Amino acid sequence: MNQYNDCYYCGGTVKETNSSREIWWKETLYILEKVPIGVCLQCGEKVLKPEVAKEIDLILKEKNKPHKIIEVPVYEYERAVA
Protein backbone atom coordinates (compact mmCIF):
# COMPACT_ATOMS: atom_id res chain seq x y z
CA MET A 1 0.00 0.00 0.00
CA ASN A 2 1.35 3.43 -0.98
CA GLN A 3 1.76 5.97 1.85
CA TYR A 4 0.87 8.86 -0.48
CA ASN A 5 -2.13 9.81 -2.58
CA ASP A 6 -1.70 10.16 -6.33
CA CYS A 7 0.01 13.38 -7.46
CA TYR A 8 -2.18 16.45 -7.03
CA TYR A 9 -0.89 17.97 -10.29
CA CYS A 10 -0.74 15.12 -12.79
CA GLY A 11 -2.34 12.10 -11.10
CA GLY A 12 0.90 10.08 -11.22
CA THR A 13 2.09 7.64 -8.59
CA VAL A 14 3.99 9.17 -5.65
CA LYS A 15 6.72 7.10 -4.01
CA GLU A 16 8.75 7.97 -0.92
CA THR A 17 12.48 8.50 -1.16
CA ASN A 18 15.10 10.08 1.09
CA SER A 19 16.41 13.32 -0.30
CA SER A 20 18.15 16.53 0.68
CA ARG A 21 15.99 19.57 1.35
CA GLU A 22 17.21 23.18 1.23
CA ILE A 23 15.35 25.60 3.50
CA TRP A 24 15.78 29.34 3.99
CA TRP A 25 14.82 30.17 7.57
CA LYS A 26 15.42 33.54 9.24
CA GLU A 27 17.74 34.64 6.41
CA THR A 28 19.95 31.55 6.77
CA LEU A 29 20.19 28.60 4.37
CA TYR A 30 19.91 25.16 5.96
CA ILE A 31 20.30 21.80 4.24
CA LEU A 32 18.64 18.75 5.72
CA GLU A 33 19.78 15.36 4.47
CA LYS A 34 17.88 12.06 4.37
CA VAL A 35 14.45 13.72 4.53
CA PRO A 36 11.58 11.37 3.61
CA ILE A 37 9.89 13.05 0.64
CA GLY A 38 7.18 11.76 -1.69
CA VAL A 39 8.16 12.23 -5.35
CA CYS A 40 5.80 11.84 -8.30
CA LEU A 41 7.23 9.28 -10.71
CA GLN A 42 5.55 11.06 -13.64
CA CYS A 43 6.17 14.80 -13.16
CA GLY A 44 8.70 14.96 -10.30
CA GLU A 45 6.49 17.02 -7.94
CA LYS A 46 7.67 16.68 -4.32
CA VAL A 47 5.41 16.27 -1.30
CA LEU A 48 6.26 16.57 2.41
CA LYS A 49 4.00 14.90 4.95
CA PRO A 50 2.78 17.31 7.67
CA GLU A 51 4.57 15.37 10.43
CA VAL A 52 7.88 15.62 8.52
CA ALA A 53 7.42 19.38 8.07
CA LYS A 54 6.78 19.72 11.84
CA GLU A 55 9.92 17.71 12.64
CA ILE A 56 11.96 19.96 10.33
CA ASP A 57 10.58 23.02 12.14
CA LEU A 58 11.66 21.53 15.48
CA ILE A 59 15.15 20.77 14.19
CA LEU A 60 15.59 24.39 13.06
CA LYS A 61 14.10 25.88 16.23
CA GLU A 62 16.23 23.76 18.59
CA LYS A 63 19.47 24.90 16.93
CA ASN A 64 21.40 21.77 17.90
CA LYS A 65 24.90 21.25 16.55
CA PRO A 66 24.64 20.40 12.84
CA HIS A 67 25.90 17.10 11.42
CA LYS A 68 28.34 19.06 9.24
CA ILE A 69 28.94 22.55 7.88
CA ILE A 70 29.73 23.31 4.24
CA GLU A 71 30.73 26.48 2.42
CA VAL A 72 28.67 27.52 -0.57
CA PRO A 73 30.03 29.86 -3.26
CA VAL A 74 27.58 32.61 -4.22
CA TYR A 75 27.58 34.23 -7.64
CA GLU A 76 25.61 37.19 -8.90
CA TYR A 77 23.89 36.49 -12.19
CA GLU A 78 24.90 38.89 -14.91
CA ARG A 79 23.19 38.67 -18.26
CA ALA A 80 25.65 38.36 -21.12
CA VAL A 81 25.64 41.38 -23.41
CA ALA A 82 24.80 40.37 -26.98
C-alpha positions, 0 to 999 in steps of 0.5 A: 500500500502506498503511503501517499495519494496520487500526485495532485498535479498530474495524477501520477504515482507518488513514491517515498524516497530520502532526499536533501531539502534546502530551507531558507529560515530567518535569512539563513540557508539550511540543508537537511539530508535524508528527509523522507519526501514523496516524489511523483514518478511522472512529473517529479512534484515533491510532497512533504507529509505534515509530520515531517514538516513539523519535525523539520521546524523543530530541528531548526528551532532547537538549533542543535549542533549540525551534522556538518557545515559546508561552504557555498560559493555565491555568484551574482547572475549577470546577463551576457551582453549580446 
